Amino acid sequence: MGIQSTIEPTADYTAIKAKQNAAWGAGDYSKVGVTLQITGEELAEAMDMRADSTILDVAAGNGNATLAFARRFCDVTSTDYVESLLEASGKRAQAEGLFVNYKVADAENLPFDDQSFDAVVSTFGVMFTPNQKQSAAELQRVVKAGGKIGMANWTPESFIGQLFKTIGKHVPPPAGVNSPAMWGSRDWIDQNFGTRCAVKSFRRKNFMFRYRSAEHFMEYFRTFYGPMQKAFEALDAEGQTSLRNDMMALIKRFDISTNDSLCISSEYAEIIVERR
C-alpha cells in the first residue's frame, strides 16, 4: 500500500531550499552520482525518444540522464539549482564531445513556457524538492501534450527509502516536508500525475550499490554525499555514533554480497507517464 500524505504545505520552502542547496553543494555529489549512470541509460532506452527530441532534465545533478539522452542525439536542456553540479555535468559532456544546454533553475519554478518540451526527465532529482506537488505540476506544465515524463525514484521500501527514514529519526526533516521516497509510490504518482497524465509504465527495478565494504560505503557517503555530511554535522559525538550504528545495521540488512565486498540492492521505480 502506498504512502499517503496528510501534511499541508505550510513549510517555509524558500528557507528549506537554501539549506538544501548548501547541503547538495557540500562534499562532492558527482562522485556518488556517477555511480548511478546505468539508471539514466535504462530510462533513456525505456522512453524510446527519437533523435532531435527536445528533452528537459530537471534536478539533473551531475547529468546521468542528461548524457544518456545526449548520446542518443536528443536536444537536451539540463537544469539544477546547484550550479556546481551542472559544471560537473558539463565537464563530462565536453569530454565526450556532446552538446548540452545548461541552465540553473528551480524545479518548483521552471523558467520555460508551457508545453515547451517533447519529454521531461529526472533521475533521483526532482523527488528531493520540498514542495512536491508544485514540482510535479511544473513537470506537467512544461511538457507538450502527448509528450512523456520519465523518472527514476527510490521507493519507500528501498534501501535508500529506509536510509531517509533512519536519518530522519536522528535529524528530523523540516516541518511540512514529506519523504522524497513518496515519489516512488504508485499511489502518490497516480494522485499527482493521474489527472493530466496517463501512467504508461511503473516498473520496480533494483540498483546495486557496490563498495569495498560497509565501512567504505560509510566513509564515501559521509565524505562526498552532502546531505549525509550535513546530517552528521548536526549531531554531537554521541548522536553521530548512534546514527552510524543504525546505518550500519541497515546496510547489513540490505547487503546481498556473497564475498567480502559490499553489494546493496536498492529498489527504485522507473516511471513513464504521458501528458494528455
C-alpha angles and dihedrals in degrees: 000000000000127000116267122208119223096166118110117222097255097131126119094248094180092059092042092052091050089056092044091051090054091047095050090045091054121089112003111288092182089073090058097035096054090062088066095058095117091065091060091049093049092049091051090052093046093051092051096203119181121243113275092029112146109244129187116200109201121203084001098174112188091349112260095149091032092060094040092058093040089055087058090055096253121150100248130194110191120200138182135149091231106078095195090062092053089049090054090050090048091056090052092049092048091050089056095041092244124150115225130165109226125200133170105233142157112240089217092056109028114193095226135101123255115282094008101143139054089219140006121206140181131177114199089328120091089042088075095061112116096220096056099174092051094051091047089053091049093054089054094044097057099043119089122249105271090022127125135245114202126188143171109206132171113246123233091246095050128103090256092045089054090044089058088051092049094050090045090059090060101031108025116215119247116282112273096024120116128206115282087227090075085084087068093057116100091212091055092048091050091049096049102033104023098086097057100021141047116228104233098175137009109175125175109218136168131236118200117221104205118193136153093253143331089271090052091052091050094048093045095050095042089053103040108019103082099201091054091045090054092046092057091044090056091061133072120238094274092048092049091052091050093049092047092050092050091048093049090051089051092049091051090052093054099037110115098171118135095203139041094289128081126257116173118189110212121183121223136174119241103204132188121181129175123221113235 
